[in-house]
Amino acid sequence: MTMLDRLAVVPLAAMLLAADQPAPADFAADARSIETLVNANYAYLERFPGGRMPITAKLRAEADTVASGRELVRYSERALALLADHHAITGASTKDSRAVFPSYGDLWVEPRGRGFVIEAVRADSPAAQAGITRGDHLLAIDGVPTAAAVAAFWADLGATGGGARDGFAARVLAAGRRDRPRILTVGNPLSRPRDLSLPNLYMQPRADRPEVAASTVGRNLVIKFNDSLGSDATIPAFDAAMATARPGQPVILDLTDTPSGGNTTIARAILGWFVAKPSFYQVHTLPAEERRTGIARQWVEQVLPRIGKRHRGPVTVRVGRWTGSMGEGLAIGFDAIGARVEGDRMAGLLGAIYDHKLEKSGQIIKFPTERLSAVDGTPRERFVPRPIGSR
């Protein structure tokens, strides 16, 4: 029901609702507050010159013009983009917002020399179905050469790119906007360039998949997680799959399609099958508390054995570019308990995100507020799995 529908049916309720809405000046105040929130709470400020959010003069001026909820969402998206952090997102969106990456992306793009190379293609995605393969070059996006499109992305924010920041922009641009197809031009030295019109992952209906899929491959029990680390149903589904494992049978856990992350309850439920005693699996650090009080805060999280659920066979964890957030936490957790973690580099998403409410409007922005590390001190985003097949 639209606001006009409400007005026609219950005008008094509509008037009361309208009276509770923030004034235009409140939306502008919330827009301006984002810089302060990030500087107080973002866990990775050392990535930026002076250890401060890289807000630009253009974005500061835009903040003063924000006068509605929709404009605030758009401004928040633009401000967070300056972090060049795929883990910094808004709680709300508009129909033409850019896709959240990697959850709704299918091409992992990196700058190489003067071009942009596709390092990974998400399985069963529009890009994969169109025949795009690892090693192809992303030549243009919506008819604009990729380098120019990336430069324009940053210029629109009053910023400049370079290095890893350009990879961030290229991936976001290649994932497209939520309400329209993407026109991508791809090619490689052995083929002519191809112009491809691809639906974005919001437009493509998701197949109805179970939380986990278990199969026997040779001697191994293979359990694949279908982007399900945030679903409570994953725990009983995983337990049922593990109940089919023979004593001592090698188990392979496939986390290569877990880009949307999840929660530690599910991660600990999975890890709990493979430990005989309480075991450390990841380290948390909260820089915001140290900034506020001058006292550092750090703690180590444990996984506990699950009563009546124990597997003593070897376990291997498979990961890749679409292993993100909690999937990455599971990877470093399994590494900590002695499992083999193999595959390609993971998404490298920074830390654990917290919700931060903008005071006047109540809108939510999300960004990394805890730093996460393996128990040996390696930052989670820098963890490198073993190549598949290596010893």
Buried (B, 14 or more C-beta within 10 A) or exposed (E): EEEEEBBEEEEEEBEEEEEEEBEEEBBBBBBBBBBEBBBBBBBBBEBBEEEEBBBBEEBBEBBEEBBEBEBBBBBBBBBBBBBBBBBBBBBBBBEEBBBBBBBBBBBBBBBEEEEBBBBBBBEEBBBBEBEBEEEBBBBBBBEBBBBEBBBBBBEEBBBEBEEEBBBBBBBBBBBBBBEBBBBBBBBBEEEEEBEBEBBBBBBBEEEEEEBBBBEEEEEBBBBBBBBBBBBEEBBEBBBEBBEEBEEEBBBBBBBBBBBBBBBBEBBBBBBBBBBEEEBBBBBBBBBBBEEEEEEEEBEEBBBEBBEEBEBEBBBBBBBBBBBBBBBBBBBBBBBBBEBBBBBBBBBBBBBBBBEBEBEBBEBBBBBBBBBBBBBEEBBBBEBEBEEEEEE
